[in-house]
């Protein structure tokens, strides 16, 4: 080995042999050289063990990166929702509250559409920016594309043709947040639409959207007359 290495490199390796252990490519080359030396009819258990450990380390690193990415996405999502909530609370009255959905709150949420959809029976006096629909429409759009209804759960899905008129434009994915305004008021749903097909998917969590929906509901009730 001393003939193959220059004195400076040899001295550095002798002073810090751990440098080889920290370099995967070097270790892989050393194991391969050892296996070539002993021949095909001899199994180097240490080499196999190192390969197994390296595979496990790769998996752990991949999991670690995924956890960090998920935490970052969650933190970023919380910040987006918090800004949108503050935007709702800063509106002056009911008309301003409803008008701000599309003009101010939708951009804060990084989506293309945000509509308040309300059935017209019983009648609820809302500004013209709210979308009025016939009785029974909300049940129809909530259950569209499902094999069986699931009550008033938040719905995340690829956009359907049935909701396109409510969005007022073509979008790729949508979220529907049912709102309970009380027994004396009509069925209501908050409709979100995104041009990103992966923004609202059934496998995604709904905790942040549920929080936003609850704040929206309380803010709306506080601004409704009587």
HELIX and SHEET records of a PDB file:
HELIX    1   1 UNK A    7  UNK A   15  1                                   9    
HELIX    2   2 UNK A   18  UNK A   21  1                                   4    
HELIX    3   3 UNK A   24  UNK A   38  1                                  15    
HELIX    4   4 UNK A   45  UNK A   89  1                                  45    
HELIX    5   5 UNK A   94  UNK A  100  1                                   7    
HELIX    6   6 UNK A  101  UNK A  105  3                                   5    
HELIX    7   7 UNK A  106  UNK A  109  1                                   4    
HELIX    8   8 UNK A  137  UNK A  143  1                                   7    
HELIX    9   9 UNK A  161  UNK A  167  1                                   7    
HELIX   10  10 UNK A  207  UNK A  223  1                                  17    
SHEET    1   A 5 UNK A 131  UNK A 133  0                                        
SHEET    2   A 5 UNK A 113  UNK A 119  1                                        
SHEET    3   A 5 UNK A 188  UNK A 194 -1                                        
SHEET    4   A 5 UNK A 173  UNK A 179 -1                                        
SHEET    5   A 5 UNK A 155  UNK A 158 -1                                        
END                                                                             
